[in-house]
């Protein structure tokens, strides 16, 4: 089967599987529903891997016009799936992470209240279909449809334990903020359609470039609106408030997917839309796009790192580290070069494995002890040495310890950005890695003083503690950790290590980044079926300076962790952090106000 024919199957197989599980889930035994879900997710992963391996070169762009509706004279109304290496790589990453999440949940995850054995794997497969479809979509409207399919399923998965008020509240905040982002994206698509009469990414880009001379107010407004919706999903500041609330209540396998790949798809969407639609002479000038992405990226990285260090709720801690690293991804993207994009691609690939592994370890703590509160878990993790080892390795990898892929991606990206960005990358990586290592030192090694009875506790509106959480396992708390729950984070961390060690992956990523940033080549392939070779740039590689900066970030992370554990757990945070904590109030009305402020800020930065 040709690669072109495989592309629709990457979306259709999980959709079919979800429909099958919903229809037959009440009649299937629990084990059969879970095995079927894993097999269908794995089949999709195999298809994505086969398509990626079967692509003639890293610069090729296989595409499939669904229903045979090909464009005529450069114009068309058909739906196209484009399988360039970056898109196929993301679809593969999504599918492998879905397999990991379902394997983690296999046999242990608590069933929903109505005892429908197929509901959870069906929702996860729908989630997979939406993410894969978004990664491969070649027209803006259907990318939006897939994005919203992904979002709607994510709302349901976040509030999966509907019997708990906190889960419903987290899902509601998630739904409201992300729905506002969807409305702005749809409005931006409408403006582009009004200007060009097209919905395909290539067609819109070609139509805008037919009128060079810089963008007018309508094009700028369209870019800001479309980008806003994508930045909401990417949890960029000030659109990030929903993320920690959602992660605090979502089931652990869902957190693995949301922080591992869903948030990163928002960054991918920004890159895809800019380089196919707005990078030409009729789009947004590069300096304006750089200014906006750099400002939002730096703000996101700093705020995420600070909030990460303030958390005692382990899921919220990991969620804010995701926000911080999203900022680093945006800074790498702001370079607007293949080198920057290649570094970000490697960074995202390894970060997905590391972050999913860390959430898996936190899920084991939750199911064993009924808590994700750092002070309450002090020393209890000693009886889980393997979990502690995996958690510590994950913290070091998050900080940028060579030869993990996170270290390689960070080094390549910060070298491409240069200047002050290097210091920011080192600082943010050290801060987030140090927060994880601090929590690991307290929980698994019992370092530092034990929390006293009068330890200060932040207001629940600012920060939940993570105490008295309900385990996600059938029958209550775990007595013995299943082997599958340990194997999943170990395999994920091994994958993150392989990203930094496999030379062919670095070379292929560099070539894929060259093709991704070649707007003229994309337009020629989609509109006219012509294959062109982009300008070649050096592939991502290890450098002495990069390794030294990575080692410095790792050493700083360890030092920060050792300093932090000396403070009493739950001690009152520094007074200067109070305004930041109050910003994260948990009130959806406040988040809507910040959403509107974010649109204004983005517009000011672009103009």
Secondary structure, 3 states (H helix, E strand, C coil): CCHHHHHHHHHHHHHHHHHHHHHHCCCCCHHHHHHHHHHHHHHHHHHHHHHHHHCCCCCCCEEEEHHHCCCECCECCCCEEEECHHHHHHHHHHHHHHHHHHHHHCCCECCCCCCCCCHHHHHHHHHHHHHHHHHHECEHHHHHHHHHHHHHHHHHHHCCCCCCHHHHHHHHHHHHHHHHHHHHHHHHHHHHHHHHCCCEHHHHHHHHHCCCCCCCHHHHHHHHHHHHHHHHHCCCCCCCHHHHHHHHHCCHHHHHHHHHHHHHHHHHHHHHHHHHHHCCCCCCCHHHHHHHHHHHHHHHHHHHHHHHHHCCEHHHHHHHHHHHHHHHHHHHHHCCCHHHHHHHHHHHHHHHHHHHHHHHHHHHHHHHHCCCECCCCCCHHHHCHHHHHHHHHHHHHHHCCCCCHHHHHHHHHHHHHCCHHHHHHHHHHHHHHHHHHHHHHHHHHCCCCCCCCCCCCCCCCCCCCCCCCCCCECCCCCCCCCHHHHHHHHHHHHHHHHHHHCHHHHHHHHHHHHHHCCHHHHHHHHHHCCCCCCCCCCCCCCCHHHHHHHHHHHHHHHHHHHHHCCCCCCCCCCHHHHHHHHHCCCCHHHHHHHHHHHHHHHHHHHC
